[in-house]
Every structure is written in C-alpha cells, then in structure tokens.
Amino acid sequence: MSKAAPRYAKALLDVLSASGELERSLPVLRGLAELPENVTSLLGDPTVPAEKRAQALRTALGSPSVDSVLGRLVSLLSSRRRLGEISSIASCLLELRESRSGLAHGVVRSRLPLSSAQVQSLERTLSTASSKVSLSQETDSSVLGGFKVHLGSTVLDATANNQLNQARRALLSA
C-alpha cells in the first residue's frame, strides 16, 4: 500500500459523508477493496492508456456519472496515475469508517471452529468502552491448538505453536 492511499481514503470518506452518498457507496467500496491483485496491477499498468483503464473502472463501477463522487474519484486517480491503488484506498476507507464508528472487525483462526459462546467471550474481552469488536472465524490446519486473532494491524497469538516457539527461544537463550 502506498503512503497516499490513507490520505485519499480520508478525503473520500469526508466527501462521501458530507454528500450523503456514503451508505449508498459502501457495497461498491467493499467490492473495490476485494479486487484481485491482477486486476489492480492492470489498472496501474502504464502500458495501457490511462483513459482506457479509467473507462474500464467506470464500467465496473456501474458507469457512475462524471459528477458523482465515485466518477470524480476515477478521474482524479486517472489524472494522478493512481488507478492501481483503488483497492488500497477502498480498504483504508472501510477501516477508517469502522474506527470512526467505534466498530472493529477481526478474524479469529483456530484448528477447529470455536463455539458461538467462545467467539462472543473473545469479542467481549477485546471490546473496550470506545470500540466494539466483531469477529469472524476461519479454521487453520497449521494451528496446533489455541487461536490467533487478527484485529486490524494487531495480532494476538494464543496458539500452542507460539507458546512452543517461546519456550524454545527461552531454552536456547538460557
């Protein structure tokens, strides 16, 4: 992710909020945030004419009008040669929106699926007075036991793998 993506995301969030288009634009932004790497690299490919890349993105977005916020965003990114960063910008915008609303989404990975009571207990433990945590689950066969929580840029590792590695490092350093 470039250093510019968070700046564009903040500006876009402010404009969408002020114009009242944020809620209507969220499905499109979620789709942009999940663009495959090969698509974003094509959008940033300088060998393809910028107008052709911009038109392809406009078509994928459902042909927003040139005066709409998303239409102006595509024009701006095209003129600044940053169309390939659209996915990073959308991801940053969604994270920023969540942090402003006090909601944080995370993923808990474990060898076996956790019960809903266990997930709710983790959510309550990780939630603070100013933010609420919502966790989704994934199974990971590389985890021997325990769980690992990814919450934004924070990773909480309570896996047996991690505990074994810590014990090994302690023994080696002694």
KEVEXPA-978120 format. One line per 5 residues: number of its first residue (from 1); for each residue x, z, y of N, C-alpha, C. Coordinates in nm, 4 decimals, m for minus. Layout:
N
NUM = X:Z:Y:X:Z:Y:X:Z:Y  ...
***
This chain:
174
1 = 0.0843:0.0000:m0.1175:0.0000:0.0000:0.0000:0.0887:0.0000:0.1236  0.0494:m0.0799:0.2194:0.1273:m0.0870:0.3428:0.0962:0.0323:0.4325  0.1805:0.0516:0.5301:0.1577:0.1583:0.6274:0.0387:0.1255:0.7177  0.0048:m0.0018:0.7265:m0.1037:m0.0443:0.8147:m0.2416:m0.0190:0.7543  m0.2519:m0.0155:0.6230:m0.3829:m0.0022:0.5575:m0.4598:0.1215:0.6046
6 = m0.3987:0.2402:0.6118:m0.4751:0.3554:0.6611:m0.5223:0.3401:0.8058  m0.4436:0.2736:0.8890:m0.4845:0.2532:1.0284:m0.6043:0.1592:1.0359  m0.5983:0.0491:0.9612:m0.7119:m0.0425:0.9578:m0.8346:0.0284:0.9009  m0.8155:0.1088:0.7968:m0.9279:0.1795:0.7338:m0.9943:0.2749:0.8313  m0.9146:0.3495:0.9059:m0.9701:0.4448:1.0025:m1.0490:0.3714:1.1101
11 = m0.9908:0.2635:1.1614:m1.0594:0.1860:1.2658:m1.1879:0.1245:1.2117  m1.1820:0.0704:1.0908:m1.3002:0.0094:1.0305:m1.4086:0.1139:1.0053  m1.3701:0.2315:0.9582:m1.4671:0.3386:0.9354:m1.5343:0.3794:1.0661  m1.4552:0.3919:1.1708:m1.5111:0.4286:1.3012:m1.6102:0.3223:1.3516  m1.5737:0.1949:1.3382:m1.6603:0.0868:1.3860:m1.7876:0.0781:1.3013
16 = m1.7734:0.0870:1.1686:m1.8914:0.0803:1.0821:m1.9845:0.1982:1.1069  m1.9278:0.3166:1.1295:m2.0105:0.4347:1.1572:m2.0841:0.4192:1.2895  m2.0127:0.3744:1.3913:m2.0733:0.3585:1.5246:m2.1821:0.2507:1.5257  m2.1624:0.1461:1.4457:m2.2593:0.0364:1.4450:m2.3767:0.0628:1.3502  m2.3666:0.1673:1.2696:m2.4730:0.1979:1.1744:m2.4696:0.1115:1.0499
21 = m2.3625:0.0382:1.0284:m2.3508:m0.0516:0.9132:m2.2786:0.0117:0.7944  m2.2337:0.1358:0.8074:m2.1507:0.1956:0.7028:m2.2224:0.2024:0.5686  m2.3400:0.2613:0.5653:m2.4110:0.2788:0.4380:m2.4428:0.1443:0.3732  m2.4778:0.0455:0.4534:m2.5095:m0.0873:0.4018:m2.3842:m0.1572:0.3494  m2.2681:m0.1258:0.4049:m2.1430:m0.1913:0.3671:m2.0722:m0.1239:0.2495
26 = m2.1139:m0.0043:0.2115:m2.0435:0.0691:0.1064:m2.0324:m0.0056:m0.0266  m2.1389:m0.0694:m0.0770:m2.1218:m0.1422:m0.2038:m2.0165:m0.2530:m0.1951  m2.0134:m0.3223:m0.0837:m1.9146:m0.4292:m0.0644:m1.7741:m0.3693:m0.0599  m1.7598:m0.2579:0.0111:m1.6289:m0.1939:0.0228:m1.5810:m0.1411:m0.1121  m1.6728:m0.0876:m0.1911:m1.6347:m0.0413:m0.3258:m1.5862:m0.1583:m0.4104
31 = m1.6537:m0.2714:m0.3990:m1.6115:m0.3907:m0.4716:m1.4742:m0.4386:m0.4263  m1.4502:m0.4344:m0.2962:m1.3190:m0.4750:m0.2440:m1.2089:m0.3809:m0.2915  m1.2402:m0.2528:m0.2987:m1.1401:m0.1543:m0.3417:m1.0996:m0.1760:m0.4868  m1.1871:m0.2392:m0.5652:m1.1599:m0.2597:m0.7071:m1.1130:m0.4012:m0.7395  m1.0755:m0.4776:m0.6379:m1.0281:m0.6136:m0.6632:m0.9049:m0.6105:m0.7530
36 = m0.8981:m0.6997:m0.8501:m0.7786:m0.7066:m0.9350:m0.6548:m0.7461:m0.8539  m0.5415:m0.7047:m0.9020:m0.4134:m0.7309:m0.8331:m0.3903:m0.8807:m0.8128  m0.4274:m0.9630:m0.9118:m0.4031:m1.1076:m0.8974:m0.4874:m1.1683:m0.7852  m0.6060:m1.1126:m0.7605:m0.6899:m1.1636:m0.6516:m0.6300:m1.1253:m0.5167  m0.5861:m1.0002:m0.5032:m0.5275:m0.9594:m0.3751:m0.3970:m1.0331:m0.3483
41 = m0.3222:m1.0630:m0.4534:m0.1981:m1.1384:m0.4306:m0.2289:m1.2813:m0.3882  m0.3373:m1.3397:m0.4413:m0.3779:m1.4738:m0.3961:m0.4239:m1.4713:m0.2511  m0.4959:m1.3655:m0.2127:m0.5403:m1.3550:m0.0734:m0.4218:m1.3405:0.0220  m0.3130:m1.2844:m0.0262:m0.1949:m1.2680:0.0571:m0.0926:m1.3788:0.0411  m0.1216:m1.4777:m0.0410:m0.0277:m1.5854:m0.0703:m0.0104:m1.6772:0.0504
46 = 0.1089:m1.6791:0.1105:0.1306:m1.7619:0.2298:0.1325:m1.9118:0.2020  0.1405:m1.9523:0.0741:0.1413:m2.0961:0.0445:0.0006:m2.1559:0.0498  m0.1009:m2.0693:0.0463:m0.2395:m2.1154:0.0604:m0.2762:m2.1020:0.2081  m0.3339:m2.2043:0.2686:m0.3697:m2.1959:0.4112:m0.4577:m2.0742:0.4402  m0.4292:m2.0086:0.5516:m0.4986:m1.8850:0.5877:m0.6487:m1.9055:0.5981
51 = m0.6925:m2.0172:0.6534:m0.8361:m2.0402:0.6691:m0.9045:m2.0557:0.5335  m0.8341:m2.1149:0.4393:m0.8903:m2.1317:0.3047:m0.9055:m1.9948:0.2366  m0.8046:m1.9082:0.2522:m0.8114:m1.7732:0.1957:m0.9224:m1.6930:0.2623  m0.9326:m1.7045:0.3948:m1.0364:m1.6318:0.4688:m1.1749:m1.6798:0.4265  m1.1909:m1.8095:0.4097:m1.3213:m1.8634:0.3686:m1.3566:m1.8165:0.2278
56 = m1.2587:m1.8103:0.1384:m1.2839:m1.7622:0.0023:m1.3289:m1.6161:0.0052  m1.2670:m1.5359:0.0903:m1.3053:m1.3955:0.1010:m1.4444:m1.3821:0.1628  m1.4726:m1.4612:0.2664:m1.6064:m1.4579:0.3268:m1.7138:m1.4945:0.2239  m1.6862:m1.5948:0.1427:m1.7807:m1.6359:0.0391:m1.8012:m1.5232:m0.0618  m1.6929:m1.4589:m0.1017:m1.7022:m1.3476:m0.1972:m1.7802:m1.2304:m0.1389
61 = m1.7739:m1.2134:m0.0078:m1.8455:m1.1043:0.0588:m1.9922:m1.1383:0.0850  m2.0354:m1.2558:0.0441:m2.1742:m1.2948:0.0676:m2.1930:m1.3641:0.2006  m2.0893:m1.4273:0.2502:m2.0931:m1.5023:0.3768:m2.1469:m1.4207:0.4937  m2.0774:m1.3112:0.5286:m2.1239:m1.2339:0.6443:m2.1104:m1.3168:0.7712  m2.1971:m1.2913:0.8676:m2.1896:m1.3669:0.9927:m2.0572:m1.3352:1.0623
66 = m2.0124:m1.4271:1.1427:m1.8851:m1.4116:1.2127:m1.8906:m1.2924:1.3086  m2.0113:m1.2575:1.3556:m2.0273:m1.1470:1.4495:m2.0417:m1.0112:1.3812  m2.0611:m1.0092:1.2494:m2.0750:m0.8809:1.1797:m1.9381:m0.8127:1.1718  m1.9400:m0.6851:1.1451:m1.8142:m0.6098:1.1383:m1.7254:m0.6650:1.0269  m1.7829:m0.6902:0.9096:m1.7018:m0.7437:0.7994:m1.6525:m0.8854:0.8291
71 = m1.7345:m0.9660:0.8947:m1.6910:m1.1003:0.9341:m1.5750:m1.0953:1.0321  m1.5839:m1.0037:1.1290:m1.4735:m0.9878:1.2256:m1.3493:m0.9317:1.1580  m1.3695:m0.8432:1.0571:m1.2547:m0.7892:0.9837:m1.1793:m0.9001:0.9119  m1.2525:m0.9890:0.8457:m1.1870:m1.1001:0.7748:m1.1094:m1.1867:0.8743  m1.1683:m1.2158:0.9886:m1.0991:m1.2969:1.0905:m0.9738:m1.2266:1.1409
76 = m0.9858:m1.0960:1.1666:m0.8715:m1.0191:1.2153:m0.7592:m1.0157:1.1127  m0.7939:m0.9846:0.9872:m0.6905:m0.9780:0.8835:m0.6267:m1.1140:0.8598  m0.7056:m1.2196:0.8706:m0.6517:m1.3541:0.8545:m0.5525:m1.3861:0.9654  m0.5892:m1.3540:1.0889:m0.5005:m1.3845:1.2015:m0.3733:m1.3001:1.1983  m0.3813:m1.1823:1.1400:m0.2644:m1.0937:1.1308:m0.1887:m1.1089:0.9990
81 = m0.2295:m1.2051:0.9173:m0.1670:m1.2320:0.7877:m0.1708:m1.1095:0.6957  m0.2852:m1.0429:0.6921:m0.3008:m0.9223:0.6110:m0.4206:m0.9306:0.5157  m0.4662:m1.0498:0.4819:m0.5805:m1.0626:0.3912:m0.5516:m0.9999:0.2547  m0.4280:m1.0027:0.2127:m0.3896:m0.9455:0.0836:m0.4004:m0.7938:0.0789  m0.4212:m0.7313:0.1947:m0.4313:m0.5852:0.2000:m0.5757:m0.5360:0.2029
86 = m0.6715:m0.6271:0.1867:m0.8119:m0.5895:0.1981:m0.8510:m0.4825:0.0971  m0.7971:m0.4887:m0.0231:m0.8303:m0.3896:m0.1258:m0.7754:m0.2520:m0.0885  m0.6529:m0.2472:m0.0395:m0.5928:m0.1204:0.0031:m0.6680:m0.0608:0.1213  m0.7097:m0.1455:0.2119:m0.7841:m0.0989:0.3296:m0.9180:m0.0398:0.2850  m0.9871:m0.1088:0.1949:m1.1160:m0.0588:0.1461:m1.0986:0.0733:0.0713
91 = m0.9942:0.0833:m0.0106:m0.9685:0.2083:m0.0826:m0.9416:0.3230:0.0134  m0.8587:0.2976:0.1130:m0.8292:0.4008:0.2137:m0.9546:0.4416:0.2886  m1.0384:0.3441:0.3232:m1.1618:0.3733:0.3951:m1.2524:0.4641:0.3112  m1.2670:0.4341:0.1833:m1.3531:0.5157:0.0966:m1.2991:0.6579:0.0828  m1.1670:0.6706:0.0692:m1.1063:0.8045:0.0611:m1.1262:0.8809:0.1915
96 = m1.1080:0.8134:0.3037:m1.1248:0.8766:0.4345:m1.2693:0.9197:0.4558  m1.3630:0.8365:0.4144:m1.5047:0.8711:0.4269:m1.5368:0.9957:0.3454  m1.4838:1.0007:0.2238:m1.5070:1.1178:0.1388:m1.4468:1.2432:0.1996  m1.3262:1.2325:0.2518:m1.2626:1.3515:0.3086:m1.3364:1.3979:0.4340  m1.3881:1.3031:0.5132:m1.4647:1.3412:0.6320:m1.5971:1.4077:0.5946
101 = m1.6555:1.3644:0.4841:m1.7839:1.4210:0.4426:m1.7660:1.5482:0.3601  m1.6420:1.5848:0.3301:m1.6161:1.7060:0.2537:m1.6377:1.6891:0.1049  m1.6351:1.5653:0.0566:m1.6525:1.5383:m0.0852:m1.5255:1.4747:m0.1385  m1.4762:1.5265:m0.2494:m1.3562:1.4709:m0.3113:m1.3894:1.4319:m0.4547  m1.3537:1.3105:m0.4922:m1.3750:1.2642:m0.6291:m1.2431:1.2692:m0.7030
106 = m1.2493:1.3115:m0.8264:m1.1297:1.3180:m0.9079:m1.1604:1.2756:m1.0497  m1.0554:1.2696:m1.1297:m1.0672:1.2321:m1.2701:m0.9985:1.3388:m1.3523  m1.0663:1.3851:m1.4559:m1.0052:1.4795:m1.5489:m0.9811:1.4044:m1.6797  m0.8562:1.4104:m1.7275:m0.8191:1.3414:m1.8510:m0.7852:1.4457:m1.9567  m0.8401:1.4247:m2.0743:m0.8128:1.5144:m2.1863:m0.8166:1.4335:m2.3152
111 = m0.7667:1.4935:m2.4219:m0.7647:1.4228:m2.5505:m0.9061:1.3983:m2.6003  m0.9916:1.5002:m2.5905:m1.1318:1.4910:m2.6316:m1.2204:1.5111:m2.5098  m1.3399:1.4559:m2.5109:m1.4297:1.4760:m2.3963:m1.4606:1.6242:m2.3747  m1.4626:1.6654:m2.2477:m1.4970:1.8030:m2.2140:m1.6492:1.8168:m2.2098  m1.6972:1.9367:m2.2335:m1.8413:1.9599:m2.2225:m1.8795:1.9596:m2.0749
116 = m2.0069:1.9406:m2.0474:m2.0518:1.9392:m1.9076:m2.0275:2.0753:m1.8431  m2.0380:2.1835:m1.9212:m2.0113:2.3177:m1.8670:m1.8641:2.3308:m1.8266  m1.7746:2.2743:m1.9058:m1.6321:2.2802:m1.8730:m1.6022:2.1994:m1.7464  m1.6619:2.0824:m1.7352:m1.6408:1.9984:m1.6160:m1.6963:2.0690:m1.4928  m1.8153:2.1262:m1.5039:m1.8747:2.1983:m1.3910:m1.7896:2.3185:m1.3512
121 = m1.7335:2.3879:m1.4484:m1.6462:2.5010:m1.4192:m1.5213:2.4550:m1.3435  m1.4628:2.3427:m1.3872:m1.3468:2.2867:m1.3162:m1.3852:2.2470:m1.1742  m1.5004:2.1835:m1.1575:m1.5453:2.1417:m1.0243:m1.5619:2.2625:m0.9327  m1.6236:2.3695:m0.9842:m1.6412:2.4912:m0.9029:m1.5060:2.5529:m0.8678  m1.4143:2.5551:m0.9630:m1.2826:2.6143:m0.9396:m1.2042:2.5354:m0.8348
126 = m1.2139:2.4027:m0.8405:m1.1374:2.3183:m0.7490:m1.2036:2.3025:m0.6123  m1.3332:2.3285:m0.6038:m1.4040:2.3168:m0.4764:m1.3645:2.4317:m0.3846  m1.3627:2.4021:m0.2555:m1.3336:2.5047:m0.1556:m1.4539:2.5157:m0.0625  m1.4443:2.6025:0.0343:m1.5545:2.6201:0.1292:m1.5781:2.4923:0.2099  m1.4738:2.4136:0.2323:m1.4879:2.2954:0.3176:m1.5017:2.1654:0.2390
131 = m1.4791:2.1668:0.1081:m1.4932:2.0427:0.0319:m1.5500:2.0705:m0.1065  m1.6290:1.9747:m0.1512:m1.6891:1.9821:m0.2833:m1.6191:1.8794:m0.3708  m1.5875:1.9178:m0.4943:m1.5170:1.8301:m0.5865:m1.6138:1.7781:m0.6913  m1.6055:1.6488:m0.7158:m1.6837:1.5840:m0.8204:m1.5853:1.5172:m0.9157  m1.5961:1.5484:m1.0452:m1.5007:1.4963:m1.1428:m1.5682:1.4012:m1.2408
136 = m1.4982:1.2947:m1.2731:m1.5398:1.2083:m1.3829:m1.4405:1.2310:m1.4961  m1.4788:1.1926:m1.6169:m1.3943:1.2197:m1.7328:m1.3362:1.0928:m1.7917  m1.2173:1.1060:m1.8459:m1.1548:0.9999:m1.9243:m1.0837:1.0658:m2.0404  m1.0824:0.9991:m2.1532:m1.0045:1.0508:m2.2651:m0.8699:0.9802:m2.2655  m0.7690:1.0546:m2.3064:m0.6321:1.0043:m2.3066:m0.5653:1.0530:m2.4346
141 = m0.5365:0.9610:m2.5248:m0.4798:0.9994:m2.6545:m0.3369:1.0518:m2.6437  m0.2713:1.0296:m2.5300:m0.1347:1.0801:m2.5149:m0.1320:1.2300:m2.4823  m0.2468:1.2864:m2.4451:m0.2552:1.4292:m2.4156:m0.2694:1.5036:m2.5478  m0.1782:1.5971:m2.5748:m0.1850:1.6735:m2.6991:m0.2951:1.7781:m2.6946  m0.3127:1.8391:m2.5813:m0.4139:1.9413:m2.5620:m0.4210:1.9746:m2.4147
146 = m0.5251:2.0435:m2.3720:m0.5410:2.0767:m2.2311:m0.5990:1.9597:m2.1549  m0.5698:1.9543:m2.0254:m0.6256:1.8490:m1.9408:m0.5347:1.8248:m1.8214  m0.5587:1.7104:m1.7573:m0.4869:1.6733:m1.6354:m0.5914:1.6259:m1.5357  m0.5883:1.6807:m1.4137:m0.6839:1.6438:m1.3102:m0.6108:1.5651:m1.2017  m0.6631:1.4477:m1.1692:m0.6132:1.3661:m1.0577:m0.7155:1.3764:m0.9467
151 = m0.6765:1.4360:m0.8368:m0.7657:1.4579:m0.7229:m0.6959:1.4049:m0.5988  m0.7275:1.2808:m0.5631:m0.6571:1.2167:m0.4528:m0.5120:1.1965:m0.4926  m0.4209:1.2444:m0.4101:m0.2786:1.2317:m0.4417:m0.2250:1.3541:m0.5149  m0.3126:1.4494:m0.5476:m0.2729:1.5717:m0.6164:m0.3007:1.5587:m0.7655  m0.2041:1.6020:m0.8467:m0.2207:1.6036:m0.9916:m0.2017:1.7462:m1.0395
156 = m0.3025:1.7959:m1.1081:m0.2945:1.9289:m1.1687:m0.2781:1.9089:m1.3186  m0.1619:1.9437:m1.3708:m0.1300:1.9159:m1.5100:m0.1342:2.0441:m1.5921  m0.2402:2.0606:m1.6699:m0.2549:2.1766:m1.7582:m0.2555:2.1293:m1.9030  m0.1702:2.0306:m1.9314:m0.1641:1.9761:m2.0659:m0.0582:2.0483:m2.1475  m0.0748:2.0439:m2.2785:0.0255:2.1000:m2.3690:0.1568:2.0237:m2.3524
161 = 0.1469:1.8923:m2.3261:0.2676:1.8114:m2.3049:0.3520:1.8700:m2.1920  0.2877:1.9024:m2.0805:0.3576:1.9568:m1.9649:0.4181:2.0936:m1.9962  0.3428:2.1779:m2.0646:0.3930:2.3111:m2.0994:0.5131:2.3022:m2.1925  0.5092:2.2086:m2.2880:0.6230:2.1887:m2.3778:0.7446:2.1374:m2.3008  0.7231:2.0458:m2.2079:0.8341:1.9944:m2.1265:0.8948:2.1038:m2.0397
166 = 0.8110:2.1913:m1.9826:0.8617:2.3023:m1.9018:0.9437:2.3987:m1.9877  0.8973:2.4257:m2.1075:0.9713:2.5143:m2.1979:1.1044:2.4518:m2.2360  1.1039:2.3205:m2.2634:1.2277:2.2500:m2.2985:1.3275:2.2567:m2.1841  1.2815:2.2317:m2.0597:1.3712:2.2386:m1.9436:1.4261:2.3786:m1.9242  1.3422:2.4797:m1.9465:1.3871:2.6189:m1.9321:1.4937:2.6513:m2.0354
171 = 1.4755:2.6059:m2.1574:1.5743:2.6308:m2.2623:1.7054:2.5575:m2.2362  1.6954:2.4357:m2.1853:1.8152:2.3575:m2.1572:1.8934:2.4138:m2.0381  1.8241:2.4726:m1.9431:1.8934:2.5239:m1.8257:1.9449:2.6657:m1.8473  1.9054:2.7304:m1.9535:1.9498:2.8684:m1.9795:2.0861:2.8748:m2.0419
***
